[in-house]
Amino acid sequence: MRVQPAAFLRTTLPLDLSVLPALDSGRYHSIWLPDHMVSFWPDSIWTPEFTDLATASPSPHRHLDALAVAGAAAALTQNVPIATSVVDTVRRHPAMLAQTALTLDHLSKGRFILGLGSGEAENTVPYGFDFSRPVGRFEEALKVIRLLWDSDGPVDFAGQFFTLHHARLDTELYDGQCPPIWIGAGGPRMLEITGRFADGWWPAGAWSPEDYAEKLGVVRAAAEKAGRDPMAITPAFIQTCLIGDDAELAEITAAPLVKAIILQVSSAELRRYGHEHPMGDGWRGFVDMDPGVLTRERIIRFCEQVTPEMLFAIIPHGTPKQIAKIVKDFCDAGLRVPKIMDYGGMAGLKYGARSAAKVREAEDELMRLVGDAA
């Protein structure tokens, strides 16, 4: 399994589908579409006082439905796989996910990847969805999806979360194959589920190559125990990083929206790297995020406590060549489909305009490095 980078298609307004021909050129393994109701950036600092990005967009939460955008992407491309990164099983019933995935697989002629996760608070709790026991719900949803894909005729299912009675999904699989399922997973139970069910894996948090290798080992051990080929599971990763020289990084790490990435990190993880979390002990990171209820005062206090050293402790940073070397270490640990995400673009319009070129330079250098290694 060779190393090949993935591309992101933003599913926010303004939607730019004009980039699809370039993404369909063979350079990328797949196109990943994030699926959110809201972004994690707190509303209280999405103002011109804190970022000039607020002058270009009135809100950080102008998200479109990733599954609908995937249909457009499928129709406008011919070669590259289209993947959701990731859809949760709280907001969508598994029967609908099963049908939608088959629809997108037919539209793309077998190029759709159903990326699934157990969800997070920010996209569920504000809308009244039941976010209790998300992992149990997720595992049962996987069983329902597979049951509907694998069964001929009506099926019954009685679970803790979902019930089917004489339910049918008679739409045939495209070319006789189920769409691949890739799972976003970081905790022990989710990693074990990934090994039993998934065709690909996105870690939810892997702060070092050693951490990545350890979690991939858990996935592969679970696959082997389930009688599956552990090497058939594609290891992927969104490598969030800060791309820039020393002068740029000094400016980037002073930006409130860049500091806000620490909100995605748990207090336990941050403590492992020698720092106490500004949100206090017990903060669980992205699972606890609800950007609409974090007050301006609390976020200002948070930003005052986030230091460059705190950011650098957990986020790869440096020039494109330096970033490529870091991602190469993850590839040595088993990563095969990396997406390099330059979070430095959130430092403002100036850095956002430069971000894509920096990422492409890092990708080029990464491919040279892994080619040399091969």
N, C-alpha and C positions, 0 to 999 in steps of 0.2 A: 504494500500500500504506500504509494508515494506521497510526499508532502505537496500540497497545493493550497494556496490561500483561498478564502471565501470573500465574497463581497456583501456589503449591506445595501439594502434599498430602504431608505427612510419612508416610514408610513405616516408621516405628519404633513400637514399643509405648510407651504405649498408642495404638492406632490410632483416630483420630477421623473416622469417615465422616459424622458429623452435619453437617459443614461443607459437604458437597457441594451441597445446594440453593442456598446462597449463592454458591458458585463457578460454578454453572450458570445464573446470572441474566442473563448477557449482558455483565457488566462485564469479564470476562476473555477474552483470546484463546484460552487453553488452560490446562489443568491439568498441571503437570509433576510427575512422580514420580521421585525419586532412587532409584537401584538400587545398593545396597552390601551387602557382607558385614559390614564394619566401618566405623565413623566414623574420622576422622583424629585425634581428640583422644587424646592419650596416656593409657593406663590409669593411669600413675603419678600423674597430677594429677586424675584423676576420683575424688577422695575429699573428704569433708567438710572436711578441712584446707585445701583449695584452692578449693572451690566448694560452695555449698549446693545446686546442682543434683544433686549426688550423694546428697542426702537424699531427693530425689524419684524418682530412677531409679538402680538399682544398677549400671548399666553404660551407657556411651554407644553400645554396639554392638547394641542390641536391634532389628535390622533385619528387616523382612519382605521377601518376594520382590516386587519392584515390578511384575512382569508379572502376578502373581496379584492384587495389589491393583488393578492397572489393570482387570482383569475386573470386580471389584466396583464400581469407579468408573464403568465403562461401563454397567453395569446400573442404577446409581442416578442417572444423569444422562441428559439428552435432547438437549442442545444443544452443550455445550462440547467441543472436542477434548481427548483424553487422550494425553499424551506421556510416554515414558520419558526421563529426563534424567540420565544416559544408561546404557544397557546396554552392557557390553563384549563383544567378540567373542573373548575368551580363555576365559571360563567357559562360554559357550553355543555349541554347534555352529550354524553358519549354517542348516542344514536345519531345526533346531528353532526358530530365530528366525523363519524364513520361515513356518513353520506357526503358531507362536504369534501372530505379527503378523496373519496372516489371520484367526485365531480372534477376536482382540480387535477387528479391524475389523468382523467380522460382529456381534459382541456390541454394539458401539457404533453400528452402522449407518453405517459409513464415517467415524467420528470418531477413529480411532487414528492416532497419529504414532509411528513407530519411531525413537526417538532412540538413536544408536549412538556408541560411542567405542572407542578402542584399548586402554583399561584402564589401571590403575595397580597398583603393587606391593602396596599394602595389601589389595586385594581378591582377589589372585591367588596371590602367592608363598606366604603362610602355608598355603594349601590344596593346594599341590603342582601348581598349573597351570604350564604352560610359558609364561613371560613373555618369552622371547627373541623378537626380531624382531616386536614387537606391531603395527607399522604395516603390514608386509608381510602378516601374518595378517589384519589388518583389511581391507585392500584386497581380498584374495582372498575373504574372507567376504562382502563386498558383492557380488562377482561371482556367488557361489553363490546368494545370496538372490535377486538379480535373475533369474538363470537359472531357478530353480525357479518364480518368479512368472510369468515370460514364456513358459515352455515348455508345450506340449501333449504329454502323454505322457511316457514315461521319458526321462531325460537321463543322459549320462555327463560326468564332469569329472575331469581329472587335474591337480591343482595341487601346489604345494610343501607345503601345509598340509592340504588337504582333498581327498578323493576320493569321487566319486559313480559308481556303476555300476548302470545301469538303475534309477535313482532316480526317483520320481514324487511330485508333489504335485498331486493332481487337484482339491483344493478350489478352487473358482472364486473369483476376486476379487470383493469386494463391489461391486456395481454396475459391474463391469468395470474398476475402478480399483485400482492398487496402493496400499497405504498409503504416505503420504509418509515419506521417510527424512530425518531431521535428524542432522547430524554434529557432535560436539564436537571441535573442532580448534584448534590454536594454532601448531604448527610448520609450516615451509614445505611439507613433503611432505603432511601431513594437510590443509592448506589447499587444495593442488592437487587432492587426492582429493575434497574437498568440492565444489569447482567442477565436477568431472566427474560426480559421482554424486548430490549431495544436493539435497533440496528446501528445506532450512533449515540454518542454521549457528549453533552455539553456540561462541564462542571460548573456548578453555581458556587464560585469562589475556589480558586487554587492560586495561592499567593507565591508559590515557588515551584521550580521544576520537581523538587523532591515531593512536595505535596501533591502535585499532579500525578506523578508516578505511583504514589501510594494509593490514591483514589482510583486510578486506572487499574491497579492491581486488585482492588476490591471488586470492581466491575467484572474483570475477567475471571476472577475466582468464582463469582456467583454464576457467570455464564457456564463455566466448566461444570460446576455442580449441577446445573440444570440440564446438562447434556448438550449444550450449544457450543459452537466454535467460538472461543473467546476472541480470536483474532479477526473475526468477521464483523465485530462492532467497531465502527469508525470513531476514533478519538478526535474530537473537535475542541475548540476553545475560542472565546472572545478575549483577546489579550488587551485589556485596557491599559493605556500608557500615556505618558506625557512626552511629546516629541519636540525637542528644541535644544539649542545650545545653552550655555550657562546663563547668558543674559536673558534669553527668552524664558527659561525656566523660572528665573527669579520673578518675572512679571506674571507668568502663568500661575504660579503657586500662590500669588497674592489675590487672585480673582475669587470672589465668593462662590461662584458656581462650581469652580474647580475644587475648592475646599469642601463643597457639599458632597463630594464622592465618599467622604469618610462616613456619611450617614448610611451608606450601603454595607459598611463593615461592622461586624459585631464587636462588642467590648472585649469578648474573649479572644477573638482573632487579633485585635489591635494590641492587646496586652502581651501577646506572644512576641510582638515586635518591639516591646519596651515602652509602650505608650498607654496612658489611661484615656478612655474614650470621653470626649466632651459631653456626650449625652448621658453619661453615667454608667455605673455597673449594671449589667443585666440587659443592655441594649442589644437587640438581636440582628441589627443590620437591616437589609432590604425587606426582610419579612415583616418588620415593625413599621415600615415607612408609610405615612399618610401625609403627603406634602400639604394638604389643605388645612391641616389642624396644627401644624408647627408654627407657633406665633413668631412675629417679627423679632420680638425681644429675645426669644429663646434662640433663634437662628443667629442673631447678631452676637450673642454670647458664645454660641458654638463656633462661629467663624473667628472670633477673637482668640479662641483656644487652639485652633488648628494651625500647626506650624508646617513649614516646608519639610522639616525632618520627619514629621508624621506621615506626610504624603509620600515622601521618597522611600519610607520604610516598607510600604506595601505596593507601590505603583512603579513599574519599570519606567525609567526616564532617561533621556539623552537624545543624541542625534539619531537620524534614521539608521545609520550603520550600527550604532550602539544598541538600538532597539532590536535590530535584526539578530544580533548576537545573543541577546536575551531570549528571544523567541526560539532561536536555534537550540538553546538549552532545553526548552520545553519539548521541541521535536525530538531531541535525544532521549527525553523521558517518555516518549510514546505518542506525542501529538502529531496528527497527520493533516488536519484541516484547521489552520489558524485564521482568525480574523483579527487583524491589527486595528485597534480602535484608538485613535488619537483623541484623548479626552482634553488635550490642550486647546482644542477648538472651542471649548466652552469658556475660554478666557476672554472672548470678545470677538467682534466682527473681523478684526485684523487677523487673528489667529484662526478663526473659522475659514477664512478665505485661503489660507495656506495649508490647511489640514490635509486635504485630499492628495496634494502633491507630496507632502511628507510621508504619508502612508504608502503611496506608490513607490517612493524611493526605498522605504524600509522593506516592502515586499520584494522589490528587485534584488536588494542585497541579501535577503533571506533565501531567495531561490538560488542565488549564486553560492551561498554557504552550504545549503543542503545538497546542491549539485556537486560541489567539491567533496562533500563528505561521502556522497554515493560513489 
